[in-house]
Amino acid sequence: MINPCPRILFLMPYFGRWPFWMPFFLESCRRNPDIDWLFFSDCGVPDNLPPNVTIECMTFSDYCGLVSQRLEIDFAPTQAYKLCDIRPAFGLIHADRLEGYDFWAFGDIDLVYGDLRSYFTADRLASYDLYSTHERRVAGHLCLIRNSERKRQLFRQIEDWQARFTDQKHHALDEGAFSRIFLWRKNFPEPLFKLVGKFNPWRRRSEFTEAFSTPGGCIKWHDGTENFPHRWFWRNGTLTNDRDGERQFPYFHFVCWKRNEWPQLPEPDPAEIKRLAAEPAWIIDETGFHRGAL
């Protein structure tokens, strides 16, 4: 019998300073009340934290010590961005937090979620053991992995993982080397790529489906063009845009605006951001977040 609601826990170490859009991220978590997020952070506990979000306060040094102990390596990076490399190991590092969960996940916070359960339905989650929202790589901004001992240990198949985890270089292992466990010859033409995948047991138990979450990047839009949406609409936990009508999206990863347009804007007023995030609807565009209409 299929579990009507597989339990999901996002494991999210984050150190430094919460970004200005954190209230919007947290509100989008709140509207997914049967999914949980667990942060390990030195950024403090934001006001009005959703009940499904937990923040365990610790220093970056203490977190690195925990990683070193759990993986039996000397993990001592100088930059917190190095944590992206060890994402495939989060399930083992935090195995003690996963009791009762069917899936664990890793991801970014430069995004807002829509209705995740309408995308990751119970039927969908019954079919595979790993879910990436990109077609030809593990998506570092959102990846779900079944909570099994076999999957928690899978990161060990990354070539030279101990050395690459413990040096100071950022290798993008979550999207590169980890992807290669599942996707062989990812640059092959589609028919040959699919054929090769049939011979990979890890690939057969994984879903790589483009969710079109990251407009403006290297992946064309779902119609094959670069005509990306210009405005995104978050309304009471659902996410649409100005290009695709009522089509809903599981999340919007605004990394391109974050990198390119937003740094040119004045620093937003934190009090106004909190007020706006509490509204039932907002608009996101290249100039930031704005009040929306229901």
N, C-alpha and C positions, 0 to 999 in steps of 0.2 A: 504494500500500500504506500502511495506517494505521500511524503510529509507535506501537508497543505501549505506549510510556511517554513521552508528551511531557514535556519538561523544563521545570520551573517555578522561577523565582527571585522571592522576595519582596524588594522593595526597601524598607528600613525605617529611615529616619533618625529618631533619638530622642535627645533631649538633656535633661539635668537630673539625674534620679535614677531608677534602676530601681524600679518599684513592688514592694511586698512579695511579690506573687504571681508575680514573674518566674520563680522556679524551676519553678512549675507550667507556665507558658507554654513554657519551654524543654523540659521533659520531653515536652510534647505535640508539639513540633517533632521531638524525637528519635524519636518513634514514627511519624513520616512520613519515613523515611530517604532516600527518593528525591526529595524536594522540598527546596530550599535557601532559606535566609534570609540576607540580607546587611544588617547594621546599620551605620550611620554614627552614632557616639555618643561623648559625653564621660563616660559613666557607668561606664566601666571594664569589664573582662572578667569575667563571673561565673565562679565555680568550676564545674568539670565541664561545660564547654560542649559541647553535642552536636556531632558532626563535620559535620553539615549546616548549622550556624549559624556565620557569620563575623561578627566585630565589628571594624570598622575604626575605630580611635580617632582622633578629631579634635575640634577645638573647634567650637562652634556658629558662630562667626565664620568659621572656615575653610570650613565647609560652605556657608554663605551665599555666600562668595566663589566656590566652585565652581559654585553655581547661577547666580550672576551671570555668570560666564564662559561657561557652556554655553548659557544662554538669551539672552545679550547684553542683560541688564537690570541695574538696580541693586537687588539683592535684599538688604535690610538690615532685617529685622523685629526688633523688640525682644523678641518672645515666640516661643518655639519652636512654639507651637500653630499659628502661621501656616503651618507646613509642610503642614498639611492642604490648604490652598488649591492648592498646587503639585503634589499627588499625580498628577494627570493627565499631568504633564510628566516624571515620574520616568523613563519609558522613554527619553526623549531625554537627560535629564541624565546618566543612567548607561548610555548605550548601549554604552560601552566594557566594561561588565561583563556584557553580555548575549549574548556570542558563545556559540553552542551551545545556547542556551535557546529553547524554542518559545513560552513565555509569560513575561511578567513580571507581578507583582502588587503591589498595595499593600494595607495593612490596619492594624488597631489591635493593641495588645497587651493590652487589657483583655478577654481571651478565652482559652479553651483550645481546641485543635483535637481533633477526633476523627479518624477515618480519612478523610483528604481524598481519597485515591485511590478509595475506594469511592463517593464522590460525583462527583468530577471524573474519570470514567473516560476511557479513551482514545477510546472511541466518542463520548462526549459532547463531548470537546474537539476532535474532528474536525469538528464541525458549525458552530461559530460562532467569532467573533474576539474577543468580549468576553463575560464571564460575571459577572453581578451576582447576589448572593444576596438581593436585594430585587426585588419584582415591578414597582415603579413608580419606582425611582430607582437610581442607582449606589450600591452599599453601600460607604461609606467604610471599614468595618471589614473587608471582603474583596472584592476585585475582581480578576479575571484578564483580561489583555489580550494578544492575540497579538503576538509580537515581530516586527513588520514595520515598515518605514520609514513606511508610511502611518499605522499606529496610533500610532507614536511621535510623529508630528507632529500628531495629531488635536486636541490641546489648543489649538492655535492657532485653532480655530474658536470657542472661548469668547469671547464678546463683551468687548471691551476687556481682553483677558487681561493685557497688559503693565501697565496701570494698576492692575488689581485684584490682580495678583501683587505689586506693589511698594509698595502703600500698607500702612498698619499695621492695617487692619481685617481681621477674620476673616470671610470671605464664605461659607464652606462650599462652595467652588466644586466640590470633588470630588463632592458629592452634589447640588448645585443646578445650576449652569450647565453642568457637564459632562454631567449627566443629560439636559439639554434638547437636546443634540445628538442623542441617540438616541430620546428619548421626547417626542413632540409631544402636546399636549393631554392630559397625564397624568391630569387630573381628569375626563375624559369617562367616561361609563358604559362598561362593559367591551366591549360589541359595537362601539361607535363608536371606542373607544380602539384596539382591534385593527385596525379598518378603516383608521384614519389611519396606523397603523404600517406597513401594507403599502406605503405610498407613500414611506417613509423608508428609503433604502438602508442607512444606518447601523443602523437598527433591525432590518432583515431579517438582518443578520449578527451579531446580538447575542442573548444569552439573558438574560432578566430573569425569574428564578424565585424565589419566596419560599422560603427555606430554613428559616424559623422558628428563627432563630439568636438572637433578641433578645427573650426574653419580658419582659413587663411594660411594654413601650413602647406606641407608638400603633397597632401592627399587631396585630389580633386573632390568636388561636391558630388552628391549621389547621381546627378545627371551627367557627370563627366566634364563639367565646366569648372571654371574658377569664379563663377558668379556666386559668391558666398553671401549669407545673410548679413545685413548691416545692423539689425536690432534683434535682441532676444527678449522674450517676455516670460517672466516668472509670475504665475498666478496661483496662489494657494497650493504651491507644491508641484504644479505642472509647468512644463517648459516647452515653449514654441518659439517661432521666429517670424520675421517679416517676409520670408521667402517661401515657406512651405505650408502655409495655411494652418490647418488644425493638427498637422503631424506633430506628435510629441517626441521629445528626445530624452534619453535617460540622464544626461548632464551636458553642460556647456563648459568646455575648457577654454578659458579666455587668454591663454598664454600669449597669443600674438599681440593682442591689444596691450597686455601687461608689459611686454617687452618694448613695443614700438611707440604706441600713442600715449599711454597713461603716464609714463615718466615725464612727459612734457607738460602735464597738467598741474595746477596748484594742489598742494596737500589737502585732502578733504577734511572737513571738520568732523572729528570723532563723534560728537554729540548728534550732529545731523545724520551721520551714517547710522547710528543706533536707532534713531527715530525712523529713518527710511526703511531699514531692514525689518522693523516690526510691522510695516504695512503689509497688507495681503497681496500686493502686486507691485512689481518694479520692472523697469526696463534697463537693459544693459547694452551699451554701445561703445564706440571708440572714445567717447568723452566721459565714460564712467557709468555710475548707477543713478537712476532717476525714478521718480514716482510714476507708477503705471496705473492703468485702469483695468477694472475687472471686466 
